[in-house]
Amino acid sequence: MSTSSTFNKINQWARNSISLKLLVIGLFVLILLIPSELVQSLISEREATRNETISEIWRTWGDRQVLAGPVISVPVVTSKSVPGGTIESTTRFLHFLPENLSVSGEVVPIKRYRSIYEVVLYSSNLKLEGNFKPLNPKGLNVQPLDIKWDKAYISFGISDMKGVKENIDLAWNDSVYRMKAGLPVHDILNGGVSIPLVVNPAIDNKFSFKVQLNGSRLLAFLPFAAETNVNITSSWANPSFEGAFIPYDKSVTKDGFAAKWKILELNRNYGQYGFDNFIGNGEEQPKMMFNNDRISPDNQAGGFGVNLIMPVDQYQRTTRAAKYGVLFVILTFVTFFFFELLRKKYVHPLQYLIVGFAVMLFYLLLLSMAEYMLFDLAYAIAAVVVTLMVMLYAGAIFANRKYGIIVGLILFMLYAYFYTLLQLQLYSLLFGSIGMAIMLSVIMLLTRNLHKERQGEETEIEG
């Protein structure tokens, strides 16, 4: 047998070997993991650029706002004799929380743009009113003469002072005082406004004031009163209620939302008065714990509030779509493989690779267009472009327009199926599993006779 004849037989076997073709297809799938990872890395990079741009807007407008108080802080000065005949004085602050606090107001959403990025901000107009019952620190073993009621402070916590739009005038009983920036002590509040005030501990002290505040993402409250009532309305239709407490009454429509909270002292893990940081159990501050800008439900201060979220995040949706990339390539390769068997026409491995790159191009097109238009429209355009490319290419490969159209219809159905999965956030796993089971069943049905092909292949080799 001549060398030329042997080479021709090997070449013929290589062209017709199902096992070899499946091995090459599997290798190409692994190769296409590289552009898949590059696409996902590019998505992450673009998302990071967007987040950095938006953070600049937040910092200049006003970041997430956490409001706490008001709080009465009173210095307690204790003296004791030390060796040498001198007197040593120690000052600690005794803090009182209000008996009742009612917060009501409107949160006005504001959209801003920088370059191609959109961000939602808000401007809030809040009214706070309530009272402190007569102040009597029972159980703290404090001598009445040590409490300096004439040197007390009224403090109100605001997490980002850049967002304050107007002066804050405190109505205290029958008088009005303008509060100043800064706090005399940072035991339980990180920052905010305060005013020195002579407090009469024997009476019921009433207060009220208004706060006009700019912020971003989150507006939250700490339930410092024995009974805290918060009533917030807004025209933003996509709120996320977060924190240790959810509203007892809420309404969310396309025109906006309204939410009401009621938190009692019994719902918290701290009382109404105490020394130093009695709220944080001795830690530095009663910290609000956040996870990806969302209030942790188990934050020690019991914070709660509302987050104005963007209804569509094109980067998150593109990332979810890109995670299906390799699966989409496999299903496309399987379609070509079975058409190759059915048509009895050899498809060069390089043509499989080109089709795989065309499928990966879909995610790059989706990412680039979703930054300038609605995600749904970008998805449709990218799907149509890639489907037409692969459909025309398949028609040329199989020398049959009908096969090209069938490949195009299959791609269209796959894109429609994966788009549906992107919309079903709660049921995506369920429907995805069902869809994969159906696809695998079809593949098993179509490959049930491959062993016969394998037998024919071995017979040909022996011949």
Steps between C-alpha positions, in 0.01 A plus 500: 500500500645834395562790733255712299224241541562473875491878536174517307343238725615681814370828358168337413473351847579836661228668294238236584595409856227601741723444801775723364250771405349495851850521648585802283166668586570447869844654458349803328252543784795516741676749274189719493512520880779754447290762312212424738717593798629806315144618435404456865817681605412787266150517649649522850741772387223709344285452809787614722543811285128570531506452877799735535325767296180466700692510829641840402145630457398352836792664677420846363120483532470309826551132573266258674339670798447345843305717747499449876356688793456754637701410810546691826861471618573619853848512661529320832798621705619282784778595740717294731799558723834358396824460697662838552183679604385593150158452346471312170195563281363265234247601238276254324198568285158367585278463194120501487289389207155646420176344617322556170630585155292555190669542160301590191590633162563450132797360314531659156704289254739684268679348201842623401724405210874503456636381168293191411412414859176567685464528877201556726533752784240639736400814682304447820281737697442358847320622810594354838307554819468330835578536869730398783323389814639623837862389522580270790797262457377229735733211565822678395614597852543867404499777757253774395751778574753341260267542201562837334162572341608855418775366272293254302501461120228405257650302211362361176696249294547549124742264329598729209489868580568599137139415426347759737316759287361743759569610855341284769296698751404305811171591667552402865192555714421870441839604358680458168874435466717470190709184515869507415721250323699264718441294813638553851555128543501203261386223730195394301500732198771530235406844372215747476377822658459612860415791726590566869182527702394530861269202555233481766493130594177526696268584211389348174719663233351527151694554180450534127719594202526456125784347304555557128755249385666380180610138480570202280371145502397464862296695753510326838400565860609373840204427733625696798157585643294280730249519216628595155254569217623568148277587206675546163355560153675527164433497127773235450341171393793268584568512876680237702403493868797390706639463846382354828135599446271500198203736464181387669310673222629563149370570153710477184352599163630630171443852638718452807491355849381576852634323807438513874713357780428470870778380731474468877767497767412133554613427142857616572790369706569822692315728739415868509802637684852410602860606523746518211410261218223308672343422159808332353559271801832665577629508144631819345175592319155345449600416145262455214613185321478505122531232236537638148339829611206318652422509872573173673185372677702424816665842536538566871335845496180366338530724193236486231408695189447505127741467211417661166626237259537523125250260339745387230871444538631418154831372637343251736265375229784477247707307753214258553464458125874443453495218755295302251757562225678164508170314521376693197815407307453132586138501383598676176780249437259212567259646242774519238622152588163336448441691179841379385392141564162554340633681197796262466712803428837557658533816712858612554602542866604858426139573400383380842749737661379793287139429601612489865664841471183636337298380799745665742475821297136523612604587857743768388230658283253476790740672741592783264143579393341460845706798618315726255151351476252283685634156585206324334555686172876436514434129559262483203740678263801289605296179469375592150849593378663179625209282384518641148878453491483136609192428288660625178826326586320170569311526172831539316668214690222248434432639150132509589301810593245290688763374744622854555146615581453209742826589676380862521166394651675282757728789597201731522322260736814464713540877530130534587533224760805653669339844491203353687738361762647847549154637579404227745707595802305285746434205269808511276656193667177300471433584136868476414517148643185397315631645175836326536324170573291536183804589288700208640207264431489614137878453465474151655224417254703617203817319612342167583633344174854637511631155588391380156698782345795391713469142374498621140808709575690198636394286202633765264831509681538122482422510129 
